[in-house]
């Protein structure tokens, strides 16, 4: 019996999640204790030693093309520049969603950032920006998104966003991880290239690294940071809601600008196809990535969200975020 592409992807995601929950911590502990690796380098090593082999094995077992599955396709240079711009515009959106999350859960990202700030800027940048831009994109916008290639772009992006949020196994990151997963999936579908999301992902995380390294946890700012943490703990719900409303206005404006940039990316992608004698993208790629038939939009959409595999994934998320922590 032939297994559906979406089923294969859900199974792959479950396997990677189990690896992340049980095998990755053991590898990290071994590298950290036995080889005395710093936390950033050990984290990067774990990513490359787990996520990349899982993707390679999946592609080989399914006799797929690495180039097609991982969307390793050229894209106009201007799209790379647009990806950097989107990475900058995404900052207020992330801040807005992170503040909403903090109404309900404690932020744990800041604590991890504080642990890696003793590293040099370049080591921290490699660990926090370059590594996930490669490993997480190969996993989520490569293997996982490819499994939904015959689904409507927005439906596929929604599923990808949900799985990307779960993939972090951190309640404080859930909302903005979902938004970024959705955005990144749209970027890959309209350009046909994973390189735009790798650059965008690296830009987003890189800005956070720079802010943490040179502002929040900069040498000499220790007392100021401790005082800021104390003041943050005193913030009332009403004060946080006021802050959220202000950031929300900026986030809405940033979202509108991102939509315009995405349209520009699509324009230059289509233009590249039209203007070159040997097109980077086949016509079928452009059509599949931008225009879906109404049958594909409606066909079994609910089954992508309500199925036994998704139930298992949600259960794993609950175990990882509530039980194991």
C-alpha positions as CSV (number, residue, x, y, z in Angstrom):
1,X,0.0,0.0,0.0
2,X,1.4,3.4,-1.0
3,X,1.9,5.8,1.9
4,X,0.7,9.3,1.4
5,X,3.3,12.0,1.3
6,X,1.7,13.9,4.2
7,X,1.7,10.7,6.3
8,X,5.4,10.2,5.6
9,X,6.1,13.8,6.7
10,X,4.1,13.4,9.9
11,X,6.0,10.2,10.7
12,X,9.3,12.0,9.9
13,X,8.4,14.9,12.2
14,X,7.5,12.5,15.0
15,X,10.8,10.7,14.7
16,X,12.8,14.0,14.6
17,X,10.8,15.2,17.7
18,X,11.6,12.0,19.6
19,X,15.3,12.4,18.6
20,X,15.1,16.0,19.9
21,X,13.4,15.0,23.1
22,X,15.6,12.0,24.1
23,X,18.7,11.6,22.0
24,X,19.8,15.2,21.5
25,X,20.0,15.9,25.3
26,X,22.3,12.8,25.7
27,X,24.6,13.9,22.9
28,X,24.6,17.5,24.3
29,X,25.5,16.2,27.8
30,X,28.3,14.0,26.5
31,X,29.8,16.8,24.4
32,X,29.5,19.3,27.2
33,X,31.0,17.1,29.9
34,X,33.4,14.8,28.0
35,X,34.8,17.3,25.5
36,X,34.2,20.4,27.7
37,X,32.5,22.1,24.8
38,X,30.8,25.4,25.5
39,X,27.1,25.5,25.5
40,X,26.8,27.2,22.1
41,X,29.2,24.9,20.3
42,X,27.6,21.8,21.9
43,X,24.1,23.0,20.8
44,X,25.3,23.5,17.2
45,X,26.9,20.1,17.1
46,X,23.8,18.5,18.3
47,X,21.7,20.2,15.6
48,X,24.0,19.1,12.8
49,X,24.4,15.6,14.3
50,X,20.7,15.0,14.5
51,X,18.6,17.1,12.2
52,X,20.7,16.8,9.1
53,X,21.2,13.0,9.2
54,X,17.4,12.6,9.8
55,X,16.7,14.6,6.7
56,X,19.3,12.7,4.6
57,X,18.0,9.3,5.7
58,X,14.4,10.3,4.9
59,X,15.3,11.5,1.4
60,X,17.3,8.4,0.7
61,X,14.6,6.0,2.0
62,X,12.0,7.7,-0.2
63,X,14.3,7.9,-3.3
64,X,13.8,11.6,-3.5
65,X,15.9,14.3,-5.1
66,X,17.9,16.3,-2.5
67,X,17.6,19.4,-4.7
68,X,13.9,19.2,-5.1
69,X,13.0,18.1,-1.6
70,X,15.1,20.7,0.1
71,X,14.3,23.4,-2.5
72,X,18.0,24.1,-3.2
73,X,17.3,26.4,-6.1
74,X,18.8,29.6,-7.2
75,X,16.9,32.8,-6.6
76,X,17.5,36.4,-7.8
77,X,20.0,38.3,-5.6
78,X,17.3,40.9,-4.9
79,X,15.2,38.2,-3.2
80,X,18.1,37.6,-0.8
81,X,18.1,41.3,0.0
82,X,14.3,41.2,0.5
83,X,14.9,38.2,2.8
84,X,17.2,40.4,5.0
85,X,14.6,43.2,5.0
86,X,11.8,40.8,6.1
87,X,14.1,39.6,8.9
88,X,14.3,43.1,10.1
89,X,10.6,43.8,9.7
90,X,9.8,40.6,11.6
91,X,11.3,41.9,14.9
92,X,8.3,43.9,16.2
93,X,6.0,41.1,15.2
94,X,8.0,38.7,17.3
95,X,8.1,41.1,20.2
96,X,4.4,41.6,20.0
97,X,3.7,37.8,20.0
98,X,6.3,37.2,22.7
99,X,4.7,39.7,25.0
100,X,1.3,38.0,24.5
101,X,2.9,34.7,25.4
102,X,4.4,36.2,28.6
103,X,0.9,36.9,29.8
104,X,0.5,33.2,30.3
105,X,4.0,31.6,30.5
106,X,7.5,32.6,31.7
107,X,10.0,33.5,29.1
108,X,12.9,31.0,29.0
109,X,14.7,32.3,25.9
110,X,16.3,35.1,27.8
111,X,17.8,32.7,30.3
112,X,19.4,30.7,27.5
113,X,20.7,33.8,25.8
114,X,22.3,34.8,29.1
115,X,24.1,31.5,29.2
116,X,25.7,31.9,25.8
117,X,26.6,35.6,26.0
118,X,30.1,34.8,27.5
119,X,31.0,33.4,24.0
120,X,32.5,35.7,21.4
121,X,30.1,37.4,19.1
122,X,31.0,35.2,16.2
123,X,30.7,32.0,18.2
124,X,27.3,33.1,19.5
125,X,26.2,34.1,16.0
126,X,27.2,30.7,14.6
127,X,25.4,28.9,17.4
128,X,22.2,31.0,17.5
129,X,21.8,32.3,14.0
130,X,23.7,30.3,11.4
131,X,23.1,26.8,12.9
132,X,19.3,27.0,13.1
133,X,19.1,28.8,9.8
134,X,20.6,25.7,8.2
135,X,19.4,22.8,10.3
136,X,15.8,24.0,11.1
137,X,15.2,25.2,7.6
138,X,16.4,21.9,6.1
139,X,14.0,20.1,8.4
140,X,10.9,22.3,8.3
141,X,11.0,24.2,5.0
142,X,12.9,21.4,3.3
143,X,11.5,17.9,4.1
144,X,8.3,18.9,5.9
145,X,7.1,21.6,3.5
146,X,7.9,19.4,0.5
147,X,5.5,16.8,1.8
148,X,2.6,19.3,1.3
149,X,3.7,20.4,-2.2
150,X,0.3,19.5,-3.7
151,X,-1.6,21.4,-1.1
152,X,-2.8,25.0,-1.2
153,X,0.0,27.4,-0.3
154,X,-1.7,29.0,2.7
155,X,-2.9,25.6,4.0
156,X,0.6,24.2,3.7
157,X,2.0,27.3,5.4
158,X,-0.4,27.0,8.3
159,X,0.5,23.4,8.9
160,X,4.1,24.2,8.6
161,X,3.7,27.1,11.1
162,X,2.0,24.8,13.6
163,X,4.6,22.1,13.3
164,X,7.4,24.7,13.5
165,X,5.9,26.1,16.7
166,X,5.7,22.5,18.2
167,X,9.2,21.8,16.9
168,X,10.6,24.4,19.5
169,X,9.0,22.5,22.4
170,X,8.8,25.8,24.3
171,X,5.5,27.5,25.2
172,X,7.0,30.9,25.4
173,X,8.1,30.6,21.7
174,X,4.9,29.0,20.4
175,X,3.1,32.1,19.0
176,X,6.0,33.8,17.2
177,X,7.4,30.4,16.0
178,X,4.0,29.7,14.4
179,X,4.0,33.1,12.7
180,X,7.6,32.7,11.4
181,X,6.9,29.1,10.3
182,X,3.9,30.4,8.3
183,X,6.0,33.3,6.8
184,X,9.0,31.1,5.9
185,X,6.7,28.6,4.2
186,X,5.1,31.3,2.1
187,X,8.6,32.6,1.1
188,X,9.7,29.2,-0.1
189,X,6.5,28.6,-2.0
190,X,6.6,31.9,-3.9
191,X,10.3,31.8,-4.7
192,X,10.9,28.0,-5.0
193,X,14.1,28.4,-2.9
194,X,15.0,27.6,0.6
195,X,17.9,30.0,0.5
196,X,15.6,33.0,1.1
197,X,14.4,31.5,4.4
198,X,17.8,30.5,5.5
199,X,18.9,34.2,5.1
200,X,15.8,35.5,6.7
201,X,16.1,33.1,9.6
202,X,19.7,34.0,10.1
203,X,18.9,37.7,10.0
204,X,16.1,37.4,12.6
205,X,18.3,35.4,15.0
206,X,21.4,37.4,14.2
207,X,19.6,40.7,15.3
208,X,18.6,39.0,18.6
209,X,22.2,37.9,19.1
210,X,23.6,41.4,18.4
211,X,21.0,43.0,20.8
212,X,21.8,40.4,23.5
213,X,25.6,40.6,23.1
214,X,26.0,44.4,22.7
215,X,23.1,45.8,24.7
216,X,21.2,43.5,27.1
217,X,24.2,41.4,28.4
218,X,27.0,43.7,27.4
219,X,30.0,44.0,29.8
220,X,29.3,46.8,32.2
221,X,25.5,46.4,31.9
222,X,25.2,43.7,34.5
223,X,23.7,45.9,37.2
224,X,21.4,47.6,34.6
225,X,20.2,44.2,33.4
226,X,19.6,42.9,36.9
227,X,17.6,46.0,37.7
228,X,15.6,45.6,34.4
229,X,14.8,42.0,35.4
230,X,13.5,43.1,38.8
231,X,11.4,45.8,37.2
232,X,10.0,43.4,34.6
233,X,8.9,41.1,37.4
234,X,6.9,43.9,38.8
235,X,5.0,44.7,35.6
236,X,1.3,44.3,36.0
237,X,-1.0,42.7,33.5
238,X,-2.5,46.2,32.7
239,X,0.9,47.6,32.0
240,X,1.8,44.7,29.8
241,X,-1.4,45.0,27.9
242,X,-0.6,48.7,27.3
243,X,2.8,47.8,26.0
244,X,1.2,45.1,23.8
245,X,-1.2,47.6,22.3
246,X,1.7,50.0,21.4
247,X,3.9,47.2,19.9
248,X,0.8,45.8,18.2
249,X,0.4,49.0,16.1
250,X,4.0,48.7,15.0
251,X,3.6,45.0,14.3
252,X,0.6,45.6,12.1
253,X,2.6,48.2,10.1
254,X,5.5,45.7,9.8
255,X,3.1,43.0,8.6
256,X,1.7,45.2,5.9
257,X,5.3,46.0,4.7
258,X,6.2,42.3,4.7
259,X,3.2,41.5,2.5
260,X,4.4,44.2,0.0
261,X,7.9,42.7,0.1
262,X,6.5,39.2,-0.5
263,X,4.7,40.5,-3.5
264,X,8.0,42.0,-4.8
265,X,9.7,38.7,-4.3
266,X,7.1,36.9,-6.3
267,X,7.4,39.6,-9.0
268,X,11.2,39.1,-9.4
269,X,10.9,35.4,-9.2
270,X,8.3,35.4,-12.1
271,X,10.5,37.9,-13.9
272,X,13.5,35.7,-13.7
273,X,11.5,32.9,-15.2
274,X,10.3,35.1,-18.1
275,X,13.6,36.9,-18.9
276,X,16.2,34.1,-19.0
277,X,16.7,31.7,-21.8
278,X,17.4,28.8,-19.4
279,X,14.9,29.5,-16.6
280,X,15.9,28.8,-13.1
281,X,12.4,27.7,-12.4
282,X,10.3,25.4,-14.5
283,X,6.8,26.8,-15.4
284,X,5.2,24.0,-13.4
285,X,7.1,25.1,-10.3
286,X,5.8,28.7,-10.6
287,X,2.3,27.5,-11.1
288,X,2.4,25.0,-8.2
289,X,3.9,27.6,-5.9
290,X,1.5,30.4,-6.6
291,X,-1.8,29.2,-8.0
292,X,-3.7,26.3,-6.7
293,X,-7.0,24.9,-8.0
294,X,-10.1,25.3,-5.8
295,X,-10.2,21.5,-5.5
296,X,-6.7,21.5,-3.9
297,X,-7.7,24.3,-1.6
298,X,-10.8,22.4,-0.3
299,X,-9.7,18.8,-0.6
300,X,-9.3,17.1,2.7
301,X,-8.0,20.3,4.4
302,X,-9.3,19.4,7.8
303,X,-7.6,16.1,7.7
304,X,-4.2,17.8,7.7
305,X,-5.0,19.2,11.1
306,X,-7.3,16.5,12.6
307,X,-5.7,13.1,12.2
308,X,-3.9,10.5,14.4
309,X,-0.5,11.7,13.5
310,X,-1.2,15.3,14.6
311,X,-2.7,13.9,17.8
312,X,0.6,12.1,18.5
313,X,2.5,15.2,17.7
314,X,0.4,17.3,20.1
315,X,0.8,14.6,22.8
316,X,4.6,14.8,22.4
317,X,4.5,18.5,22.7
318,X,2.5,18.3,25.9
319,X,4.9,15.7,27.3
320,X,8.0,17.8,26.4
321,X,6.7,21.2,27.6
322,X,4.7,20.1,30.7
323,X,5.7,16.6,31.9
324,X,9.5,16.5,31.2
325,X,10.0,20.1,32.3
